[in-house]
Every structure is written in C-alpha cells, then in structure tokens.
C-alpha cells in the first residue's frame, strides 16, 4: 500500500516507523533537520516541502500514486484542511487526521465525514486507557477492541488474592469472556485453562466491560480507587480528569499543574475536579497535598524524566497504584526496570491506531508491549482451513490462541463444540510468526503481511 504521511513530529514519526517495513511510505516534512533525521533513520521517501500547500499535495499524490494519506501536523485545523484538499485532488483516497482538541473530534460513520475518512486522537485514546487503568485497581494493561465489542485487560495477581492456588478454569464464569494467556516472570503461557494461579501472575482476559470489572473484583481489591491525583495539566490530563469526574462512582479527583494560566483554564473547563496550582516536584506541595497517600497517582506530563521521577518517589512512599505515560519508546524499558508496569506508551497508542487505519482485516490490528505479541483477525472464507471445523478439533501450534468469533454482530467465545462458519471473523493472539505453522491452521500466512 502507498501511504503519504504529512508531518514528521511525534505522531508522524511513529506512524512512519510503524508501517514503513510493509508499506511504501512518503513523508512530507517542511523542517530540513527533521526531514534529514527521518531520511537517515527510516525506510521511507522524504519530500521536504510545506505539507499544507495544495500544489505540494497534488504533486505528492500523483507522483507517489497514494492510496492513503495521514496528516499528523501539530495544528488540528491544518490536518483537517490537508485531508479535505486531498479528497478534492483524489476522491477515492483514504484520509486520516490526527487531532488533539476534543472540539474538533466528531463521530464518524463507516463512510467517514466529508473530507476525512478516519479521525484519531492519540491524546484522547491515552486518556481513555489511563482512565480504565485507574478504575480497574488490579489492571496493568488495557486495550479496546471495538470490532468485537470487547476489551482486553491484563490483571496482576496480588500476594493476598483469594484466587492464588486455584485453577484458571474454575475461577470465573467465562461464557462472556476468555482468559487467553498468562505472563509468569519472563514467560508467556497460552495453554492456561488447567494452570494454577500464582502471586505475581499477569492474567490476560478478553471480554465485555462487565466481565472485566467482575474479574477485577474477584481478584480482590485492597484499596478502592476513590482518591485520585493527576500530575500535569496537559491535554491528556484534562481528558482523564473529565472521564473520572463523569464516572458512576463518586471519586475525589485532584489535578496539579504548575502553570497558573493553564490552571485557570482547567478550572473553567472541569467540573467535579479540584485544580491545584503548584509545582508537584517540590517537597512542600507533595506534603501539603499528600499526593503519595492517594489511592491512585497518575503522571501525565510531557516530560518522561519528570513522570519517571514522580513515579519512583511514589514507589518509595508505597502509593497504592501508580499509572504513568511515556512519550519516547526508549523509556519503556526504564519504567519496567524500576518495577513500574502500569504504563501507557505513546508509540504503542499511535502504532496500533495507525495499523487499524491502513491495514485490512486479515492483518495485524494490535500489538502488545512485545513487538512479537500481536492480535489479528482472520475471516473464514471458502478457502479457510477453519471452515466447518469444530474448535475442539483444531491442533493449534504452540504460541497461538483463538480468542473470539464475531458472527452476525454477536461475539462468541469458542467452546469445544463451537463450529466455524463462512463469514466468521476470528480474533487470534500469537507470539509465534513462523509462516508454515500459521499456514497449517489458517490456510495462508497472515502476520507477515502486516
């Protein structure tokens, strides 16, 4: 697929990095220094021009024979303008706009909106994910899977959980969900139904919101997340505070921000949230606001080192739960090394959303923290090796797990007697990408096409 990315900022760079291995990518960037960095580091073509210039867009689309254009400029109005101009130049072009201001984010249908086919907002998606990690006390990771009307959560088993020592299949009614994997130390297990649950296990569950909330409760909640402190008045911080204030459970929410003018703005925009003007890196503010005694501390600044510092300070004071974001992917290993697991990576958010936009159904649609751990959808057609077979009769290679089936807008979590029918869309999770083994199950190699 031929893709044009307008702008090589944080979103544009990650987008180019995500799809450049398998797609023909042209990046339009006006800044000479940034253009050189992209050209030297990524397997992409680079056009150093103003991406908002209609003449430049027309030249790029015709020269590159573009099928998709992704506008990732810093200005929301510019991104919308680029998409609309590209539609006028080539109406059948798929246009994707990256937006930050919630006022510009309007619901889209399957046909998109005039000029824009897909709208993504990494900041809003980050906030939604962090919101779920705040209210699900045992969760360390969370992903939404709209195609299946379901979500995926990774729960960490605490040392005092009542489920320790019990067999997975006997811990929960899994008719509306499925436990598809368990992380134990450095290992990932797929055949988990007969495994005993140990302290420290990270249990991967796919299901609807009600099932996920119930499993979180069954694991045992030591400290209910009622007192939540948000550090940073960024776009993500504002979105997160809004979501928490609208939650059905009553919570005490504080947002601490250093900039006085931003605090005034947030005070006007937010209801049910206490906005505090102060430098939370200063010990005086930390003491007066008791930020480390909160049930959940969330760091959402735009500086990774500040987020890391505050998280490590919270660890020292044994804060019940710590949730953080990071912008540079190099920081993921640093956060994990310090024992911080409930983290949301900007690069992963962008790469997953871009993958959903430009990759068709029979390809990778979602990646976990490890690059090799992926979800993909397989559509059962006439040539599929799953057609008319029962789930219990399948011999799956080690490292492959079928999670769910989408059939007639209903989600089915397969049992031994579940039969695969033509038209079924099957969600698969794997960390095993050898062509021959996947082809034995699905009839052709899917993962390597992503």
URMOCOR-V368828 format. One line per field, one symbol per residue. phi: phi as a letter, one per 20 degrees, with the letter a starting at -180 (. if undefined). Layout:
phi=???
This chain:
phi=.ecddendffffffffffdffcceddddcefffffffffeddececdebffefgfffffffffelfdccdecffeffffffgfffffffbgefedcdecdfffeedfdefemcgncecdccgfffgffffffffeegeedbbcecfgdlbcccddeeffdffefneegfdeafdfdabedacecleddddedgdfeedfnfdeecdrffffffffgfffndfcffddcdddoefgfffgffffffeffefcedccdcfffffffffffedcmceederefeegfffffelfeeffbdcdcfedfffgfgfffffffelggbccbdceefffgfffffenedecdefffgffffffffddfgecfdbdefegeecdbddefdfeffegmeegfefdefgncceebcdclmdddefdgefdedfnfddecdbccdfgfffffednafdffef
